[in-house]
Amino acid sequence: MKQLMKLQRQLEAVQAELAEAEVTGTAGGGLVSVTMTAEKVVRRVSIDPKAVDPDDVETLEDLVLAALHTATEAAQELSDQKMKPFQSMLSLPGF
């Protein structure tokens, strides 16, 4: 039982770490970047003025979408990496 409590505290610590850990996805050679937590909460979107063309809004939209996708993938990879040691334990009753 003590070991389960210890594992639960460790899991909670990793979850808290993931809530604060940030990853960044970029597109257009860095013209657009999206920073989010490993829990996929977007914290920042940065757009270089060079990416803004009033006559071509579609390209900017595509760059933002691509940056969101790469950030989401990075967040998922980080989450998977941090949670891997707990995956078999999470299937136990009570978790």
C-alpha positions, 0 to 999 in steps of 0.5 A, spaced: 500 500 500 505 504 501 508 503 494 502 505 491 501 511 495 508 513 493 507 511 485 501 516 486 505 521 488 510 520 483 504 520 478 501 527 481 508 530 480 509 528 473 502 531 471 504 537 475 510 537 471 507 536 464 502 542 466 508 547 466 512 544 461 512 548 454 514 545 447 514 550 441 512 548 434 514 552 428 512 553 421 515 557 415 522 557 417 520 560 424 515 565 421 510 562 425 511 559 432 506 556 437 508 555 444 503 550 449 504 546 455 505 538 454 497 538 456 496 542 450 494 548 453 496 554 448 500 559 451 503 563 446 502 564 438 508 568 435 507 571 428 513 574 424 511 581 420 514 578 414 509 572 414 503 577 414 501 579 407 494 582 407 493 579 400 495 572 402 491 571 408 490 563 407 498 562 407 498 565 414 492 561 416 496 555 413 502 557 417 499 557 424 495 551 423 502 547 421 505 550 427 499 548 432 500 541 429 507 541 430 506 543 437 501 538 439 505 533 436 511 535 441 506 535 447 504 528 445 511 526 445 513 529 451 507 527 455 508 519 452 515 520 454 514 522 461 508 517 462 511 511 460 513 509 466 506 509 469 502 506 463 502 499 466 500 502 473 494 506 470 490 500 469 490 497 476 484 498 480 484 505 483 488 509 478 
